[in-house]
Amino acid sequence: MDRLIARYAGKLVRAGLCAPDEAVLCARDDAFFFSRPEGPDTALVSGVAEGLGAGAAILVRPARPCREAAAFFARAALRESGPDHAAIFPRDCETRTFLHDLPVIPGPGWPPRPDRTAVSDAVSALSRRKGAVFADGTLLAPGGLALEQAFVTASSMIFACMVKFFSDYLAHVRENTLPTGMEAAMARVLDGLADPPPPLAALSLARGPFADAAPARAAMAQAGRLTVRCGLVDSAFGNVSCLLGDVLHISRTGAALDELEGQIDACPLDNSSCAALTASSEFVAHARIVTETTARVVLHGHPLYSVILSMDCGEMDCPDRGRCHVACRAARFLWDAPIVPGEVGGGPRGLARTLPPALVGRRAAMVYGHGLFAVDQTDFNAAFAAMLEIERRSRDEVLARVGGA
């Protein structure tokens, strides 16, 4: 259990989500195990886990950019709705399908307070949602069964708060409705941005075409690790696939892209196997991409600034405004990548319907508020390079628009 806790504590730090000493993790076996010596901070997280009947919990004081963004929204929500109903409502795809909203817990979360009120407030907020935000921007995420669930939620909340802060700021500036204090909060967010921009060029990946499953799967795992290392995906989201003959090899649902060994399914496209039951939730989209275009590999990530720009639209009088993620009819582009609507899955508004046509003759396409899908006919070199270039350009553009370039 100690190794498991250290693993996820390390993931938080390596991803730049927090400093090494600004997260408290706990997981239950026959007793609670912690990421640090027992004290007031461990009493809070274990008290919350106990109160929820959860197997794990993570309390994290995010790196400054997210902390400032989350605190801005949390305090505004408390002023507008009061402590019993305050919540943050991000509009990115992860939040829509996974988190729904982020309830706000009154009071600071850091340093942790193990008193009965803090635990009670946290348990109340988390009884209806996967994660919650304290007024100072500290985040709390339980894991019903496993520490991985808490890590996924914490990472997703950080991503959601950053996307919402930048996209809301851009929209307010355009509409001349910037809320009091948001400009100062943006200055603090920008001052805390320590993340380097993505590399100017992609590193070399395994060369295709691949003769059989073993080298193809090794190349998928390699591309996944590099996608995580370059900050082009968060948490356990994103996926990767490679077509060999009539079998699509695809990462499993919930598999972390930097840990794909043993997490790839072989799914015959003639439906002669039920392997797709455990495959990525976007299996149908990948299958249609490789059958309706010339692509043979698909790399899907959630690059932060690309997602932000995909949600930045100047069509103020659009009749579909507010339904952009499923109903956008405008021809919009993120550089050379078309921006399309689409929900996860293969339903009538699913990205399995909107994405494949957009990728015909293209190297990449962006799903509104969701992520980038990059493709190639041979291997992952061009797909990864496309994602890297689009995110680098998007980062430069977002920072220029908010005055941080």
C-alpha positions as CSV (number, residue, x, y, z in Angstrom):
1,M,0.0,0.0,0.0
2,D,2.9,2.4,0.8
3,R,4.2,1.8,-2.8
4,L,0.8,2.5,-4.3
5,I,0.5,5.8,-2.4
6,A,4.0,6.8,-3.3
7,R,3.2,6.0,-7.0
8,Y,0.2,8.4,-7.1
9,A,1.9,11.1,-5.0
10,G,4.7,11.0,-7.6
11,K,2.3,11.2,-10.5
12,L,0.8,14.4,-9.0
13,V,4.2,16.0,-8.7
14,R,5.6,14.8,-12.1
15,A,2.5,16.2,-13.9
16,G,3.2,19.6,-12.2
17,L,-0.2,19.5,-10.4
18,C,1.3,20.3,-7.0
19,A,4.5,20.6,-5.0
20,P,5.8,17.4,-3.3
21,D,4.7,18.6,0.2
22,E,1.3,19.9,-0.8
23,A,-0.8,16.8,-1.1
24,V,-2.1,14.3,1.4
25,L,-3.1,10.8,0.2
26,C,-4.7,8.0,2.1
27,A,-5.8,4.5,1.2
28,R,-7.5,1.8,3.2
29,D,-6.4,-1.8,3.6
30,D,-6.9,-3.3,7.0
31,A,-6.3,0.3,8.2
32,F,-5.6,3.6,6.6
33,F,-2.2,4.2,5.1
34,F,-0.9,7.7,4.4
35,S,1.5,9.6,2.3
36,R,3.0,11.4,5.3
37,P,3.2,10.8,9.1
38,E,-0.1,10.9,10.8
39,G,-1.3,14.2,12.1
40,P,-4.0,16.9,11.6
41,D,-3.8,16.6,7.8
42,T,-4.1,12.9,7.7
43,A,-7.0,13.1,10.2
44,L,-9.0,15.2,7.7
45,V,-8.6,13.0,4.7
46,S,-9.2,9.8,6.6
47,G,-12.2,11.3,8.3
48,V,-13.7,12.2,5.0
49,A,-13.0,8.8,3.6
50,E,-14.5,7.2,6.7
51,G,-17.5,9.4,6.5
52,L,-18.1,8.5,2.8
53,G,-17.3,4.8,3.2
54,A,-14.6,5.4,0.6
55,G,-11.4,3.4,0.2
56,A,-9.1,6.4,-0.5
57,A,-8.9,10.2,-0.6
58,I,-6.6,12.9,-1.8
59,L,-6.3,16.4,-0.5
60,V,-4.2,18.6,-2.8
61,R,-3.1,22.2,-2.8
62,P,-2.7,22.7,-6.6
63,A,0.1,24.5,-8.2
64,R,-0.5,28.3,-8.1
65,P,-2.2,28.8,-11.5
66,C,-5.0,26.2,-10.8
67,R,-5.2,27.2,-7.1
68,E,-5.8,30.9,-8.1
69,A,-8.4,29.9,-10.7
70,A,-10.2,27.5,-8.4
71,A,-10.2,30.0,-5.5
72,F,-11.6,32.8,-7.7
73,F,-14.5,30.6,-8.8
74,A,-15.1,29.1,-5.3
75,R,-15.3,32.5,-3.6
76,A,-17.6,33.8,-6.3
77,A,-19.9,30.8,-5.9
78,L,-20.0,31.3,-2.1
79,R,-21.0,34.9,-2.5
80,E,-23.7,34.2,-5.1
81,S,-25.2,31.0,-3.7
82,G,-24.2,30.7,-0.1
83,P,-22.4,27.8,1.6
84,D,-25.2,25.3,1.2
85,H,-25.5,25.5,-2.6
86,A,-22.2,26.9,-3.9
87,A,-20.7,25.1,-6.9
88,I,-18.5,25.7,-9.9
89,F,-19.8,24.7,-13.3
90,P,-17.0,24.0,-15.8
91,R,-18.2,23.3,-19.4
92,D,-15.4,21.0,-20.7
93,C,-16.2,17.5,-21.8
94,E,-14.6,15.8,-18.8
95,T,-16.8,17.7,-16.4
96,R,-20.0,17.2,-18.4
97,T,-19.6,13.5,-18.6
98,F,-17.6,12.7,-15.4
99,L,-17.8,15.4,-12.7
100,H,-21.0,17.4,-13.6
101,D,-20.1,20.2,-11.2
102,L,-17.7,21.0,-8.4
103,P,-19.3,21.7,-5.0
104,V,-17.6,24.3,-2.9
105,I,-16.7,23.7,0.8
106,P,-16.6,26.9,2.9
107,G,-13.4,27.7,4.6
108,P,-9.8,27.0,3.7
109,G,-8.6,23.5,3.0
110,W,-4.9,24.2,3.5
111,P,-3.4,23.8,6.0
112,P,-5.9,21.0,6.6
113,R,-8.3,21.3,9.6
114,P,-9.2,18.0,11.2
115,D,-12.1,19.5,13.2
116,R,-15.6,18.0,13.1
117,T,-17.0,20.9,11.0
118,A,-14.4,20.6,8.3
119,V,-15.0,16.9,7.9
120,S,-18.8,17.3,8.1
121,D,-18.8,20.1,5.4
122,A,-16.6,18.0,3.1
123,V,-18.6,14.8,3.5
124,S,-21.8,16.7,2.8
125,A,-20.4,18.2,-0.4
126,L,-18.9,14.9,-1.6
127,S,-22.0,12.9,-0.9
128,R,-23.3,14.0,-4.3
129,R,-20.2,14.6,-6.4
130,K,-16.8,13.0,-7.1
131,G,-14.7,16.0,-6.0
132,A,-15.0,19.3,-4.2
133,V,-13.2,22.7,-3.9
134,F,-12.4,24.6,-0.8
135,A,-12.6,28.4,-0.8
136,D,-8.9,28.8,-1.0
137,G,-8.6,26.6,-4.1
138,T,-7.6,23.4,-2.3
139,L,-9.2,20.3,-3.9
140,L,-10.5,17.2,-2.2
141,A,-11.2,13.9,-4.1
142,P,-12.3,10.6,-2.6
143,G,-11.9,7.3,-4.3
144,G,-14.8,5.0,-3.7
145,L,-12.8,1.8,-4.1
146,A,-9.2,2.8,-5.1
147,L,-6.7,5.5,-4.9
148,E,-6.6,5.7,-8.7
149,Q,-10.2,7.0,-8.7
150,A,-9.2,9.8,-6.4
151,F,-6.2,10.7,-8.6
152,V,-8.3,10.8,-11.7
153,T,-10.8,13.1,-10.1
154,A,-8.1,15.4,-8.6
155,S,-6.4,15.7,-12.0
156,S,-9.7,16.2,-13.8
157,M,-10.7,19.0,-11.4
158,I,-7.4,20.8,-12.0
159,F,-7.8,20.5,-15.8
160,A,-11.5,21.7,-15.6
161,C,-10.7,24.7,-13.4
162,M,-7.9,25.9,-15.8
163,V,-10.0,25.4,-18.9
164,K,-12.9,27.3,-17.3
165,F,-10.8,30.1,-16.1
166,F,-9.2,30.9,-19.4
167,S,-12.3,30.3,-21.5
168,D,-14.5,32.4,-19.2
169,Y,-11.9,35.2,-19.2
170,L,-11.8,35.3,-23.0
171,A,-15.6,35.3,-23.2
172,H,-15.9,38.1,-20.6
173,V,-13.3,40.3,-22.3
174,R,-15.1,39.9,-25.7
175,E,-18.4,40.8,-24.1
176,N,-16.9,43.5,-21.9
177,T,-18.4,41.9,-18.8
178,L,-15.2,41.0,-16.9
179,P,-16.2,40.3,-13.2
180,T,-14.6,42.2,-10.4
181,G,-11.4,40.7,-9.4
182,M,-10.9,38.4,-12.4
183,E,-8.3,40.6,-14.1
184,A,-6.2,40.5,-10.9
185,A,-6.8,36.7,-10.6
186,M,-5.6,36.3,-14.2
187,A,-2.4,38.2,-13.3
188,R,-1.7,35.8,-10.5
189,V,-2.5,32.8,-12.7
190,L,-0.1,34.0,-15.3
191,D,2.6,34.8,-12.7
192,G,2.4,31.3,-11.5
193,L,2.7,29.6,-14.9
194,A,5.9,27.7,-14.6
195,D,5.1,25.0,-17.2
196,P,7.4,25.2,-20.1
197,P,5.8,25.3,-23.6
198,P,5.7,21.9,-25.4
199,P,8.9,21.2,-27.3
200,L,9.3,22.8,-30.7
201,A,9.7,19.4,-32.3
202,A,8.5,15.9,-31.6
203,L,11.0,13.3,-30.4
204,S,11.5,10.3,-32.7
205,L,9.1,7.4,-32.1
206,A,9.1,3.9,-33.5
207,R,8.8,3.7,-37.3
208,G,6.1,1.8,-39.1
209,P,4.5,0.2,-40.8
210,F,4.2,-2.5,-38.1
211,A,4.4,-6.1,-39.2
212,D,2.5,-7.6,-36.2
213,A,0.9,-6.8,-32.9
214,A,4.0,-6.8,-30.7
215,P,5.8,-3.8,-32.3
216,A,2.5,-2.0,-32.8
217,R,1.6,-2.3,-29.2
218,A,5.1,-1.2,-28.1
219,A,4.8,1.8,-30.4
220,M,1.4,2.6,-28.8
221,A,2.8,2.5,-25.3
222,Q,5.7,4.6,-26.4
223,A,3.4,7.3,-27.9
224,G,1.3,7.2,-24.8
225,R,4.2,7.8,-22.5
226,L,5.5,10.7,-24.5
227,T,2.0,12.2,-24.7
228,V,1.8,12.2,-20.9
229,R,5.4,13.4,-20.5
230,C,4.8,16.5,-22.7
231,G,1.6,17.4,-20.8
232,L,-0.8,16.7,-23.7
233,V,-3.3,14.7,-21.7
234,D,-4.4,14.7,-18.1
235,S,-5.2,11.8,-15.7
236,A,-6.4,8.6,-17.3
237,F,-8.0,10.3,-20.2
238,G,-6.9,10.1,-23.8
239,N,-6.5,7.0,-25.9
240,V,-4.5,5.4,-28.7
241,S,-5.1,2.8,-31.4
242,C,-3.5,1.1,-34.3
243,L,-5.1,-0.9,-37.1
244,L,-3.4,-4.2,-38.2
245,G,-5.4,-6.0,-40.9
246,D,-9.0,-6.0,-39.7
247,V,-8.1,-5.9,-36.0
248,L,-8.0,-2.5,-34.2
249,H,-5.6,-2.5,-31.2
250,I,-6.8,0.1,-28.8
251,S,-6.1,1.2,-25.2
252,R,-8.6,0.0,-22.6
253,T,-11.1,2.3,-20.9
254,G,-9.5,4.0,-18.0
255,A,-6.0,3.0,-18.9
256,A,-3.4,5.7,-18.2
257,L,-1.5,6.6,-21.4
258,D,1.9,6.3,-19.6
259,E,1.1,2.8,-18.4
260,L,-0.3,0.9,-21.4
261,E,1.6,-2.3,-21.2
262,G,-1.0,-5.0,-20.7
263,Q,-3.8,-2.4,-21.2
264,I,-4.4,-2.8,-24.9
265,D,-7.3,-4.8,-26.4
266,A,-7.3,-6.4,-29.9
267,C,-10.8,-5.8,-31.3
268,P,-11.7,-7.4,-34.7
269,L,-13.7,-4.9,-36.7
270,D,-16.1,-7.7,-37.9
271,N,-17.5,-7.9,-34.4
272,S,-16.4,-11.5,-34.1
273,S,-15.1,-10.8,-30.5
274,C,-16.5,-9.1,-27.4
275,A,-13.0,-7.5,-26.7
276,A,-14.4,-4.1,-27.4
277,L,-16.4,-4.3,-24.1
278,T,-13.3,-3.3,-22.2
279,A,-11.8,-1.1,-24.9
280,S,-11.7,2.7,-24.7
281,S,-15.1,4.4,-24.5
282,E,-14.2,6.0,-27.8
283,F,-13.7,2.6,-29.6
284,V,-16.5,3.3,-32.0
285,A,-15.0,6.6,-33.0
286,H,-11.6,5.0,-33.6
287,A,-13.1,2.2,-35.6
288,R,-15.0,4.6,-37.9
289,I,-11.9,6.7,-38.3
290,V,-9.7,3.8,-39.5
291,T,-12.5,2.5,-41.8
292,E,-13.7,5.8,-43.2
293,T,-10.4,7.5,-43.7
294,T,-6.9,6.5,-44.8
295,A,-5.7,6.7,-41.2
296,R,-4.2,3.6,-39.5
297,V,-3.1,5.0,-36.2
298,V,-5.1,7.4,-33.9
299,L,-3.7,9.4,-31.0
300,H,-6.1,11.2,-28.8
301,G,-5.0,13.7,-26.1
302,H,-6.5,16.5,-24.0
303,P,-4.0,19.4,-24.6
304,L,-5.0,22.2,-22.3
305,Y,-4.6,25.3,-24.5
306,S,-6.1,23.6,-27.6
307,V,-9.2,22.7,-25.5
308,I,-9.4,26.3,-24.3
309,L,-9.2,27.7,-27.9
310,S,-11.8,25.2,-29.1
311,M,-14.3,26.8,-26.7
312,D,-13.5,30.4,-27.7
313,C,-16.1,31.5,-30.2
314,G,-17.1,35.0,-31.2
315,E,-20.5,34.2,-32.6
316,M,-22.5,36.0,-29.9
317,D,-25.9,35.7,-31.5
318,C,-25.6,32.0,-32.6
319,P,-28.9,30.2,-32.0
320,D,-27.0,27.1,-30.8
321,R,-25.0,29.1,-28.1
322,G,-24.9,27.0,-25.0
323,R,-25.2,23.8,-27.0
324,C,-21.9,24.2,-28.8
325,H,-20.6,20.8,-27.6
326,V,-23.4,18.9,-29.5
327,A,-24.9,21.4,-32.0
328,C,-22.3,23.7,-33.5
329,R,-22.9,24.1,-37.2
330,A,-20.2,26.7,-37.9
331,A,-17.1,25.8,-39.9
332,R,-14.4,26.5,-37.2
333,F,-10.7,25.5,-37.2
334,L,-7.9,25.3,-34.7
335,W,-5.2,26.1,-37.1
336,D,-5.6,23.4,-39.8
337,A,-7.7,21.1,-37.5
338,P,-11.5,21.3,-37.9
339,I,-13.4,21.9,-34.6
340,V,-16.4,19.6,-34.4
341,P,-19.1,19.0,-31.8
342,G,-19.7,15.5,-30.4
343,E,-20.5,13.6,-27.2
344,V,-18.5,10.6,-26.1
345,G,-19.9,7.5,-27.7
346,G,-21.7,6.5,-30.9
347,G,-25.1,8.0,-30.2
348,P,-26.9,10.4,-32.6
349,R,-24.8,13.3,-31.3
350,G,-21.7,11.2,-30.7
351,L,-18.2,12.1,-31.9
352,A,-18.2,8.7,-33.7
353,R,-20.5,10.5,-36.2
354,T,-18.9,13.9,-36.3
355,L,-15.2,13.2,-36.1
356,P,-14.5,10.7,-39.0
357,P,-15.7,13.0,-41.7
358,A,-13.7,15.9,-40.3
359,L,-10.5,13.7,-40.5
360,V,-10.8,12.9,-44.2
361,G,-7.6,14.3,-45.7
362,R,-6.6,15.9,-42.4
363,R,-3.8,15.2,-39.9
364,A,-6.0,16.2,-36.9
365,A,-9.4,17.3,-35.7
366,M,-10.5,18.9,-32.5
367,V,-13.7,18.0,-30.6
368,Y,-15.1,21.0,-28.9
369,G,-14.2,21.2,-25.2
370,H,-12.9,17.7,-25.3
371,G,-9.6,17.0,-27.1
372,L,-7.5,16.6,-30.2
373,F,-7.5,13.5,-32.4
374,A,-4.3,13.2,-34.6
375,V,-3.9,10.5,-37.2
376,D,-1.5,9.0,-39.7
377,Q,-1.3,6.2,-42.2
378,T,1.9,4.6,-40.9
379,D,3.0,5.3,-37.3
380,F,2.7,7.8,-34.5
381,N,5.5,10.2,-35.5
382,A,3.4,12.6,-37.6
383,A,0.3,12.3,-35.3
384,F,2.3,13.2,-32.2
385,A,4.1,16.0,-34.1
386,A,0.7,17.4,-35.2
387,M,-0.6,17.4,-31.6
388,L,2.5,19.0,-30.3
389,E,2.6,21.7,-32.9
390,I,-1.1,22.5,-32.5
391,E,-0.8,22.7,-28.7
392,R,2.3,24.9,-28.8
393,R,0.6,27.3,-31.2
394,S,-2.6,27.3,-29.1
395,R,-0.6,28.1,-25.9
396,D,1.1,31.0,-27.6
397,E,-2.3,32.3,-28.9
398,V,-4.1,31.9,-25.6
399,L,-1.4,33.7,-23.6
400,A,-1.3,36.5,-26.2
401,R,-5.0,37.0,-26.0
402,V,-5.0,37.3,-22.2
403,G,-1.9,39.5,-22.2
404,G,0.6,37.0,-20.9
405,A,2.7,36.4,-23.9
